[in-house]
Amino acid sequence: MQENARERPLVRGRIEALLRKTTENGCTPGEARSALAKARELADRYGFAPDDFRWPVATSDDSEAAEPRSEPEAVQEPSRRARGRGIGALARELILEHPDWTYGQIAAEVNSRIEGARSTAHSVRWYSNAMRREGIAGTDRVRRPAKERRSEAA
C-alpha cells in the first residue's frame, strides 16, 4: 500500500494529462477517445472517484459517455500487421533473378504481386545498394545510355 500511496499523485497527473487530450486541443477524435479510455482505466485501477476529475463532455460524434464507467472497459490494442509483407524479400529476389530488369520494372512486379505495395524504383535501388554493401554478388545493373532511356520514355 505504501507504493500505491506514492504512485497516486503521479497517476493523478497522468490522468489529468490524458484528459487534456481533446479534439479542441488538437488531437484527432481517435486519439481523444483512446486517451479518455486510458484515463478511465487508470482512475478505476487506482481507485479515484469519478468526481475527482473534470471529464470531457461527450460530443455528438463521440459515443463515449462523459462520466467514467464503474467497470473498466476492455481497451483493445490496435491490431498489428504481421511484420512486413515481404516486399523487401521479393524485391531482393527479383533483383538477383532478373539482372536485365530495370528498378522500375522490378517495382512494378512487386506492386503487382503484393496487394497494397507501393514500391518505387528508388526503393528497389535502395535494396540493391544494401545488398551490394552486404557483399551480395549480382546486384549490379547495366546502365543503358541516356539516349536509349529517353527514347524508351517517349
C-alpha positions in Angstrom: 0.0 0.0 0.0 2.9 2.3 0.7 4.0 2.1 -3.0 0.4 2.8 -4.2 0.3 5.9 -2.0 3.5 7.2 -3.7 2.1 6.4 -7.1 -1.3 8.1 -6.7 -0.1 11.7 -7.2 1.9 10.6 -10.3 -1.1 8.7 -11.7 -3.4 11.7 -10.9 -1.1 13.9 -13.1 -1.1 11.3 -15.8 -4.9 11.1 -15.8 -5.2 14.9 -15.9 -2.7 15.0 -18.9 -4.8 12.3 -20.7 -8.0 14.3 -20.1 -6.4 17.3 -21.7 -6.0 15.3 -24.9 -9.1 16.5 -26.7 -10.1 17.5 -30.2 -10.2 21.1 -29.1 -6.6 20.8 -28.1 -5.5 19.4 -31.5 -5.9 15.7 -31.1 -7.7 13.5 -33.6 -11.0 12.0 -32.4 -9.4 8.6 -32.2 -6.5 9.9 -30.1 -9.0 11.7 -27.8 -11.1 8.5 -27.4 -8.0 6.5 -26.7 -6.8 9.0 -24.1 -10.2 9.1 -22.4 -10.3 5.3 -22.3 -6.9 5.1 -20.7 -7.8 7.8 -18.2 -10.9 5.8 -17.2 -8.8 2.6 -16.9 -6.2 4.4 -14.6 -8.9 6.0 -12.5 -10.6 2.7 -11.9 -7.3 0.8 -11.3 -6.1 3.3 -8.7 -9.5 3.9 -7.0 -10.1 7.5 -7.9 -13.7 8.7 -7.6 -15.4 9.9 -10.9 -15.8 13.4 -9.4 -12.0 13.7 -8.7 -11.5 15.0 -12.3 -13.1 17.2 -14.9 -14.1 14.7 -17.6 -14.6 16.0 -21.1 -18.1 16.5 -22.3 -19.2 14.0 -24.9 -19.7 15.5 -28.3 -22.3 14.5 -30.8 -19.8 12.3 -32.8 -18.5 10.7 -29.6 -20.5 7.8 -28.4 -18.5 7.6 -25.2 -20.2 8.7 -22.0 -18.8 11.8 -20.3 -18.5 10.1 -16.9 -16.2 7.2 -16.3 -17.8 3.7 -16.0 -17.8 1.8 -12.8 -16.2 -1.2 -14.6 -13.2 -0.5 -16.8 -13.9 -1.2 -20.5 -11.6 -3.6 -22.1 -9.4 -1.5 -24.3 -8.3 -3.4 -27.3 -4.8 -2.9 -28.7 -4.9 -1.8 -32.3 -4.4 -4.9 -34.5 -0.9 -5.1 -35.6 0.0 -6.4 -39.0 2.5 -9.2 -39.2 5.9 -7.5 -39.5 6.3 -6.6 -43.2 4.5 -8.0 -46.2 7.6 -9.5 -47.8 8.1 -6.5 -50.1 11.8 -6.3 -49.4 12.3 -10.0 -49.7 10.5 -10.1 -53.0 12.5 -7.1 -54.3 15.8 -8.7 -53.3 14.7 -12.0 -55.0 13.8 -10.2 -58.2 17.0 -8.1 -58.2 19.0 -11.4 -58.3 16.7 -13.3 -60.6 16.4 -10.6 -63.3 19.6 -8.7 -63.8 18.3 -7.4 -67.1 15.2 -5.7 -65.5 15.3 -2.0 -64.5 14.5 -0.9 -61.0 11.2 0.4 -62.3 10.2 -3.0 -63.8 11.1 -4.7 -60.5 9.0 -2.2 -58.5 6.0 -2.7 -60.9 6.4 -6.5 -60.4 6.5 -6.2 -56.6 3.4 -4.0 -56.7 1.5 -6.5 -58.9 2.4 -9.4 -56.7 1.7 -7.9 -53.2 -1.6 -6.2 -52.6 -1.2 -2.7 -51.3 2.5 -2.5 -52.0 3.8 0.9 -53.2 7.3 0.2 -54.3 9.2 2.6 -56.4 12.3 2.4 -58.5 14.0 4.4 -55.7 13.0 1.8 -53.0 14.2 -1.1 -55.2 17.5 0.8 -55.8 17.9 1.1 -52.0 17.5 -2.7 -51.6 20.0 -3.2 -54.4 22.6 -0.9 -52.8 22.0 -2.5 -49.4 22.7 -5.9 -50.9 25.8 -4.6 -52.6 27.1 -3.2 -49.2 26.4 -6.7 -47.7 28.6 -8.2 -50.4 25.9 -10.0 -52.3 27.0 -10.5 -55.9 24.7 -10.0 -58.8 23.2 -6.7 -57.7 24.8 -4.5 -60.4 22.6 -3.2 -63.2 23.8 -2.4 -66.7 23.1 1.2 -67.2 21.9 2.0 -70.7 22.9 5.1 -72.4 20.8 8.2 -71.8 19.6 8.4 -75.4 18.3 4.9 -75.2 16.4 5.6 -71.9 14.9 8.8 -73.3 13.6 7.1 -76.4 12.0 4.4 -74.3 10.3 7.0 -72.1 8.8 8.8 -75.1 
